[in-house]
């Protein structure tokens, strides 16, 4: 599995903020970069995978986190919008 280059801590944020902040962060990265996103929003388990599919990113892994909540490992897509 790919090793994340950094962790985006979005614990405590509610929908739609986890997706919005993940989008903004990924736009700053070069394609192929892998990050880990930590969330506590229960809707993130639906929203983050949908965001990855619709924006062209790869959801490498998704699992409940040790701290409560959920952890997502995402690889920035090649064709994802960089606007």
PyMOL commands that set and color helices and strands:
alter all, ss='L'
color gray80, all
select helices_A, chain A and resi 17-27+44-55
alter helices_A, ss='H'
color red, helices_A
select strands_A, chain A and resi 6-10+34-39+58-64+70-75
alter strands_A, ss='S'
color yellow, strands_A
deselect
rebuild
show_as cartoon
